[in-house]
Amino acid sequence: MTETSLTVAVIDPSPARAAILEEGLRASGVEHVAVIPDGPGLQARVAALKPDVIVVHLESPSRDVLEQMSGLSRQAERPVAMFVDRSDQTMMQAAVDAGISAYVVDGLRNDRIRSILDIAILRFNAFARLQRELEEARSELADRKLIERAKGILMARKSLSEDEAYKLLRRQAMNEKRKIVDIARAIVTAADLLG
């Protein structure tokens, strides 16, 4: 994605501030900027736009606003950069918990907007990669547990050693051109049904 191909959604209750953000984004090379007014249906409007980045500017965010931004970030699966005029430690922690990729206090200046967007994108991508790796690790662990359980069933029912049970699983998977975990799942399901 080239710098100019970014689509940025700007959400700001103040039209004057939204214009400053839009101007700063365009000056930094972003051609596709859409100002979306805050209010009912915000999530649907953002979803329809499918922006690469969501930029929010507020005077002082409330917990309700942060929850709404959290929903936006999760629903759209996009980085959210939030500019605020005032904040405190509690709001900063709530922003981090909500998945805000960049939280900038009193820093809305045209010359900083692009670098803040870049950091928000990089941070969002790094977090998304960690989430994927965590899900893959959880899935692998669940698969291993399932295979171990299937081996235990085979060992008990067929009087096999652990190595023999695994070889039987592997051979069956190769014969059926399926994954070992799929064969293990079938064995566990059958054992649960038959008691």
C-alpha positions as CSV (number, residue, x, y, z in Angstrom):
1,M,0.0,0.0,0.0
2,T,1.5,3.3,-1.0
3,E,1.3,6.3,1.2
4,T,-1.3,8.0,-1.0
5,S,-3.5,5.0,-1.3
6,L,-4.4,5.1,2.4
7,T,-8.0,5.8,3.2
8,V,-8.4,7.6,6.5
9,A,-11.6,8.2,8.3
10,V,-11.7,11.3,10.5
11,I,-14.1,11.4,13.3
12,D,-14.4,14.7,15.2
13,P,-17.5,16.4,16.7
14,S,-16.0,19.7,15.8
15,P,-16.0,20.6,12.1
16,A,-13.2,23.1,12.6
17,R,-10.9,20.5,14.1
18,A,-11.9,17.9,11.5
19,A,-10.9,20.4,8.8
20,I,-7.5,20.8,10.5
21,L,-7.0,17.0,10.5
22,E,-8.1,16.7,6.9
23,E,-5.8,19.4,5.8
24,G,-2.9,17.9,7.7
25,L,-3.5,14.5,6.3
26,R,-3.7,15.8,2.7
27,A,-0.6,17.9,3.3
28,S,1.2,14.7,4.4
29,G,0.3,12.9,1.2
30,V,-2.9,11.1,2.1
31,E,-5.4,11.6,-0.8
32,H,-8.4,9.7,0.5
33,V,-9.7,11.4,3.6
34,A,-13.3,11.1,4.7
35,V,-14.7,13.1,7.5
36,I,-17.4,11.1,9.3
37,P,-19.7,13.0,11.7
38,D,-20.0,11.5,15.2
39,G,-23.5,10.2,16.1
40,P,-25.9,7.4,15.6
41,G,-24.8,4.8,13.0
42,L,-21.1,5.7,13.3
43,Q,-20.0,2.1,13.2
44,A,-22.1,1.4,10.1
45,R,-20.7,4.4,8.3
46,V,-17.1,3.5,9.2
47,A,-17.7,-0.1,8.1
48,A,-19.1,1.1,4.7
49,L,-16.1,3.3,4.1
50,K,-13.6,0.5,5.0
51,P,-10.8,2.9,6.0
52,D,-7.2,1.8,6.5
53,V,-6.9,4.0,9.6
54,I,-9.4,5.8,11.8
55,V,-8.4,9.1,13.3
56,V,-10.4,10.5,16.2
57,H,-10.1,13.9,17.8
58,L,-11.8,14.7,21.0
59,E,-11.4,17.4,23.7
60,S,-11.6,14.9,26.6
61,P,-12.7,11.3,25.9
62,S,-15.2,9.6,28.2
63,R,-15.4,5.9,29.0
64,D,-18.4,5.7,26.7
65,V,-16.5,7.2,23.8
66,L,-13.5,4.8,24.4
67,E,-15.9,1.8,24.4
68,Q,-17.3,3.1,21.1
69,M,-13.8,3.4,19.7
70,S,-12.9,0.0,21.0
71,G,-15.9,-1.4,19.1
72,L,-14.8,0.5,16.0
73,S,-11.3,-0.9,16.2
74,R,-12.5,-4.4,16.7
75,Q,-15.3,-4.3,14.1
76,A,-13.3,-2.6,11.4
77,E,-10.1,-4.3,12.4
78,R,-8.2,-1.1,11.7
79,P,-5.8,1.0,13.7
80,V,-7.4,3.9,15.6
81,A,-5.3,7.0,16.3
82,M,-6.9,9.3,18.9
83,F,-6.0,12.9,19.5
84,V,-7.2,14.4,22.8
85,D,-6.8,17.9,24.3
86,R,-7.0,16.7,27.9
87,S,-6.5,13.4,29.5
88,D,-5.5,11.6,32.7
89,Q,-3.9,8.3,33.7
90,T,-7.2,6.5,33.9
91,M,-8.3,7.6,30.5
92,M,-4.9,6.6,29.0
93,Q,-5.2,3.1,30.5
94,A,-8.8,2.8,29.2
95,A,-7.6,3.8,25.7
96,V,-4.9,1.1,25.8
97,D,-7.4,-1.4,27.0
98,A,-9.8,-0.3,24.2
99,G,-7.2,-1.1,21.6
100,I,-6.4,2.4,20.6
101,S,-3.2,2.2,18.5
102,A,-2.0,5.8,19.2
103,Y,-3.3,8.1,21.9
104,V,-1.9,11.6,21.6
105,V,-2.5,14.3,24.2
106,D,-2.4,17.9,23.1
107,G,-0.4,17.0,19.9
108,L,-2.6,17.9,17.0
109,R,-0.1,19.6,14.6
110,N,0.0,19.1,10.9
111,D,3.7,18.2,10.9
112,R,3.1,15.3,13.3
113,I,0.0,13.8,11.9
114,R,1.6,11.5,9.3
115,S,4.2,10.1,11.7
116,I,1.6,9.4,14.3
117,L,-0.5,7.6,11.7
118,D,2.5,5.5,10.7
119,I,3.2,4.5,14.3
120,A,-0.5,3.7,14.8
121,I,-0.4,1.4,11.8
122,L,2.8,-0.3,12.8
123,R,1.6,-0.8,16.4
124,F,-1.8,-2.2,15.2
125,N,0.0,-4.6,12.8
126,A,2.4,-5.7,15.5
127,F,-0.5,-6.3,17.9
128,A,-2.5,-8.2,15.2
129,R,0.5,-10.4,14.5
130,L,0.8,-11.2,18.2
131,Q,-2.9,-12.0,18.4
132,R,-2.5,-14.4,15.4
133,E,0.5,-16.1,17.0
134,L,-1.4,-16.5,20.3
135,E,-4.4,-18.0,18.5
136,E,-2.1,-20.4,16.5
137,A,-0.4,-21.4,19.8
138,R,-3.7,-22.1,21.5
139,S,-4.9,-24.1,18.5
140,E,-1.7,-26.1,18.4
141,L,-2.1,-26.8,22.1
142,A,-5.7,-27.9,21.7
143,D,-4.7,-30.2,18.8
144,R,-1.9,-31.7,20.9
145,K,-4.4,-32.4,23.8
146,L,-6.8,-34.0,21.4
147,I,-4.1,-36.2,19.9
148,E,-2.9,-37.2,23.4
149,R,-6.5,-38.1,24.4
150,A,-6.9,-40.2,21.2
151,K,-3.6,-41.9,21.9
152,G,-4.9,-42.7,25.4
153,I,-8.1,-44.2,24.0
154,L,-6.2,-46.3,21.5
155,M,-3.7,-47.5,24.2
156,A,-6.6,-48.5,26.5
157,R,-8.8,-50.2,23.9
158,K,-6.1,-51.9,21.8
159,S,-3.4,-52.5,24.5
160,L,-0.9,-50.4,22.5
161,S,2.1,-48.5,23.7
162,E,2.1,-44.7,23.3
163,D,4.4,-45.0,20.3
164,E,2.3,-47.7,18.6
165,A,-0.9,-45.6,19.2
166,Y,0.8,-42.6,17.6
167,K,1.9,-44.7,14.6
168,L,-1.6,-46.0,14.2
169,L,-3.0,-42.5,14.2
170,R,-0.4,-41.4,11.7
171,R,-0.9,-44.4,9.4
172,Q,-4.7,-43.8,9.4
173,A,-4.2,-40.1,8.6
174,M,-2.0,-41.0,5.7
175,N,-4.4,-43.7,4.4
176,E,-7.3,-41.2,4.5
177,K,-5.2,-38.2,3.3
178,R,-6.3,-36.3,6.4
179,K,-4.5,-34.6,9.3
180,I,-3.7,-36.6,12.4
181,V,-5.7,-34.2,14.5
182,D,-8.8,-34.9,12.3
183,I,-8.4,-38.7,12.9
184,A,-7.8,-38.0,16.7
185,R,-11.0,-35.9,16.8
186,A,-13.0,-38.7,15.2
187,I,-11.6,-41.3,17.7
188,V,-12.4,-39.0,20.6
189,T,-15.9,-38.3,19.3
190,A,-16.6,-42.0,18.7
191,A,-15.3,-42.9,22.2
192,D,-17.5,-40.2,23.8
193,L,-20.6,-41.5,21.9
194,L,-19.8,-45.2,22.7
195,G,-18.8,-44.5,26.3
